Amino acid sequence: MTDERSAADRHLPVLLQRCIDLLAPALTPSDTVPVPVLVDCTLGMGGHTEGVLEQLPDVRVVGIDRDPQALRLASQRLARFGARFTAVHAVYDEIGEVVGSLGLSDGVQGVLMDLGVSSLQLDETDRGFAYAQDAPLDMRMDQTTGITAADVLNTYDERELTRILREYGEERFAAKIARSVVRRRAERPWERTHELADLVRACIPAATRKTGGNPSKRTFQALRIEVNGELEVLERAVPAAIEALAVGGRIVVESYHSLEDRIVKRAIARGVTSSAPPGLPVEPETHRPYLAALTRGAEEADEAELERNPRAASVRLRAAVRLRPTPAHLRRPAVAEAPGRARPGRSSTTRTPPQEARCVAQRDDGPA
């Protein structure tokens, strides 16, 4: 069933004011940068972007999302800002291509990432992200391309399923669940979320089910990450986003589980640490840090934020500012998903180029 509410009614952005406060110093216009640019890499339903556009009237925002429905809803919400907002249909590890195609190759002043599954995807029953509601086993953030959760469950072998559940879901009972999935599909293929939730519940001992929330949470998280290649994308996206920043630009990233936060922490740590060999009497210019951290570790939501927005419970926020260009010996070459590295059950596909998508509200004839 499709939810007909507007984006503003359905989405409360996490740590909105903290994100804006961290980004604002880099988004102040100057003689050299009269129109600062922020790239919202995970536009979703546009809550963070709306806050930036309202509070910082000289800023332009480029919003990236892989979900066409999210782009449509966010563009309706942000239409009142006119040319100050540009929507782009792309995956956020393509940020370099996006800024280049928009003539922003000299760098942008801000980058924001709000990771994980969006309110839209959780609330749309038919998307298959929510274990509490029955739906087709889809879980694709972009329903126009890629494999579904059903494809994973019906085609991956037991060993690979175990790895995914253990690594991406941090599931203690991964082997038992994977074995049961393979046994069950020999009788009939996987199709619905309630079938999977029931099987996972049956695989987890009753004593363990008493704590830690819904027992299906970890399995559904693991499948979602695998279907959308979330960690692979993030491994490429954070370095690419840092490279897209002009000197003085700032990056803010909100993560929602330890696997995401670890990747973000590692990328920022690489930039804030000298690459000079230990023991040198003088640190060479080319080995000095090119980032400075703006947060002490990862910030969490306070009680007021949690009361306002329960979905902020697991957020971990990190931020950094670019001090200088990345030294040549630390720059990472762009890495595409190689055909030979396609995951089991996934056909090798070529991504379409990022598409600018200034969706116009009056052209909307109904839900995507």
N, C-alpha and C positions, 0 to 999 in steps of 0.2 A: 504494500500500500504506500502511495506517495504522500508525503506531508506537504500540504499546500501553504504552510506559514511562510512568511518572508524570512530572509536571511537574518535580519536584525532580531526577529522574534525567536529564532531558533539557536542563536549562537551568542555566548558570553565569552569574550576573549580572556585568556588566562594572563594574569599579571600585566594587564594592558598599560597601566600608568608607569610601572617600573620599566617596561620595554621602551616606552616613549622617552622617559627621563634619561635612559642610557644612550639612546640614539640621538637625542635632540642636539647636543653640542656639535655633532658632525653634520647636522641638517640645517644649520644656520646659514643663510645666504651671505655671500661676500662678493667683492669686486671680481674675483677670479671664478667663482661658482655662484652666479646669480640665482640659479634654479637647482638646488640640491636634489639628488635622486636617491630614493630608497627602493631596493628590490625586496619585495615580500615574496620569498621563495615558496611559501606554503599558504597561498591566499585563502583557501577554504571559503568561508562565507564572508570574509572581508572585515571582520571586527577590528583587528589590529590596524589594517590600512585605513579604515574609517577614522579611528582615533588619531592617527598621524595626520591625516588630511584636515581634520577639524582643528587640531591644536597647533599645527605648523603650516600656516597658510601659504608659504612660499615653496613647499616641497611638492615634487612630482613622485608618484609611486608607480612602479611596474610590478604587477601582481602575476605570479606564475602558479599554475596548478595543472595537474594531470587529469583532473576530474572535470569533464565538460559541464556537468550539472552544477558543480560548485562555481565555475566561472560564470555561468548564466545568472545564478542567484546573486553572487557578489557584484556583478556588473549592474544589475538592477539596483542594488543597495547603494552603489557608488556613482550612479549616473549623474547625480547632482554636482559632482566635482568636475564634470566635463573632461577636457584634455589633460587635467592633472593626473588622471588615472588611466593606465593602459593594462589590459588583461592579455595574458599570453598562455596559450595551451602548450605546455611542455612539462617535462620532468625536471625537477630543480637542479639536478646535476648538469643540466644544459645551460646554466646561468651565463657561462662565458659566451655561448652562441647567442643567447637572448640579448645581452647588453651590446654585443657587437652588431647584431642586426638592427638595433635601435640607435646606432651611432654613438654609443656610450663607451667606446673602447678605451678612453682615457681613465676610466674608473668611475665607480659610483660612490656616494658618500655613506650609504648605509645598506646593510643586509640583515634581514630578519628571517628566522626559521622557527616555526612552531610545529614540531614534528609529531608523528604518530597519526592515528586515525582521527578524522574530524567529526564534529557534532553532526554534520549532515550525514556522513556515512554510518554513524552509530544509530541515528534516529530513523533513517530510511529502512524500513523492515525488509524490503526486497533485496537489499544489498548483501545481506548475509553476514554482516560483521558482528551482530549482537547474538550472543548465545542464549539470551533469555526469550527470544522471539523466533518462531519458526519461519524459515525462508530458504530459497535455493542456496546451495553452497557456492557462492560466487566470490566475494571478498576482493574483487578488483577495484582499485581506486579509479582506474580509467576503464570503463566497461566496453570501450571500443576495441580493446586489444588485449592480448595476453591470455595466459591460462587461468583457470578458476581453481578454487579450493577443492571442488569435486574432482577436477583433473589430477590434482596432487594426490588426493586420497585413493583414486582409482588406478593410478599408473606408477607411482613411486614404489620401489621395493621396500621391504621391511627395514632394512638397514638404514636406508636414506630417510625414511619417515622417523625412525628413532633419533637420528642425528638432528633433524630439524626440530623435533619436539624438545630435545635436550638442550640444544644450543640456543634456539630462538625463544623457546618458552620456559627454559630453565625448569622443565618438568621432571620430577623425581621418578615418575612412573612411565617414562617415555617408551621404554622397551615393551612393557605390557600393553600400553595403548596401541602402539604400532602393530604389534602382533594381532591384536583384536581387530584392528582396522582391516588388515590383510585377510584375516579369516572371514570377516563379515562380507567383504566385497566379492568373495568367491561365490556367495549365494545371490547377491544382487548389488548393483553399483550404488555408490554413495550419491545422494541427491539433495538431502535436506539437513538443515542445521540441527533440528531437534533430534534427529537420529544420532548425530555425532555427539551432542551433549549427553544424551542418554548413555551411549557407550562409554564415554569418558567417566561419567559418574560411576558406572558399574565397575570400572577398572581401578578406582581409587578407594582404598580402605575407608570404612565408615568413620573410624577415629580421626583420620586425616581430613576428612570432609568437614569436620566440625569447626575448623579454623581456616583462615586464608581466603574467605569469600567463595564465589562460585568455582567449583572444581574444574569447569571447562575453560576458565579464563586463560590459562597458560597455553592450552592447545590451540585455542582460537587465535591468540596472539602469534603463536609460531606459524600457523598457516597463513595468516595475513602478511607477515613479514616475508615469507617465502613467495607467495603469489605476486607480491609487488616489488620484490627484490629490494626491500627497504634499506637493509644494512649495506648492501653493495652500492646502492645509489648514494647513501649518506657518506660512505668512505670516499667517493669521488666528489660529492657536493661541497663538503666543508672546505677542502683545499681550493676548489674552484671558486667558491664564494669569497674566500680570502684574497685570491688573485684578482677578483673583480673589483676589490676595494681600492680607491685612490688613497694616497698617503693622508692620514688623518681620518679616514673612514672607519666606521664602527660596525661590528657584527654582533648580533644577539641571537642566541639559540636556546630554545626551550625543548628539553627532552622529557620523555615520560617513562622510560625504563632504563635499567643499567646498561644494556647493550648499546643503546643510542648515546647515552651520556659518556660512555667510555670512548667512543669514536670522537665525539666533540672535544672531550678533555685532551685526548692525545694530539689532535690537530692544533689546538691552542697552545698546548705545552711545547710543541715543536717550534712555534713562533716566538714564544717568550723566553726561550732558553738559548744561550750562546752555543754556537756550533763549533767553537774553537776547541782544539785539543786541550785537556787540562795541563796546567803547569806553564803555559806560555806567559812570559813577563808582561806582554802587551797584547790585548785582544785586537786582532785584525778587524778593520772596518767591515769586511765582507762576512764576518762571523758573528756580528752583533745581532741581538734579537730584532726581529722585524715586527713583533707584536708586543703589546703590553696588556695584561689582564685588567679588566674593569671590575671583576667580582673576585671575592676571596673564596675560591672553590666554587661549588654550585649553590646558588641561592634556592631556597624553597618558599612555598607560599606561607604567609602568616595566617593567624586565626581569622582575621577579618576577610582575607581573600578566600579562605576555605568556606567560610559562612556564606559569602556571596556567590561562590562558584565551586561546588564540590568536585568538579572535574579537574581542579587544580591540585588535588591531593598528592599526586605523584610527580609533579613538575620539578625539574632541575634546570635552573637558568644559568648560563655562562655567557660572558661578553668579553670582547677585546677590541683594541684600537690598533690600526696599522701605523707603525712608526716610520717605516721606510719600505722600499720595494723588497720583495723576497730575493735574497742572494741567489745567483744563478745555480750554485751547486745544491740548493735546497728546493728548487722548483721541480714540481712533479709533472711529467708529461701527461697529457690527456689520455685517459685509458677508456677505450670503448669496450662494451661487452663482446668479447670475441666469440665467433660462431662455435669454435671448438670447445668453449667453456660453458655452453648452454647447459642448464641444469636438467636432470632427468625429467622426461615428460614435457619439456619446454622446447618448442621449435624455435630455431634461430630466426629472429625477425630484425628488420632494419627500421629504426625509428624514423618517423616523419619529422621534417624540420619543425622547430618551434613556430607556432602560428599565432600572430597577433589576433586578438579576439575581443574587440570592443563591442561586447554584446549590448544591444539596444533593447530596452524594456518593452517598447511598443511592438517589437517584432516577435515577442514571445507568445506563442500560441498554446502553451501548456507545458507540463513537466517534461523534462528531457527523458 
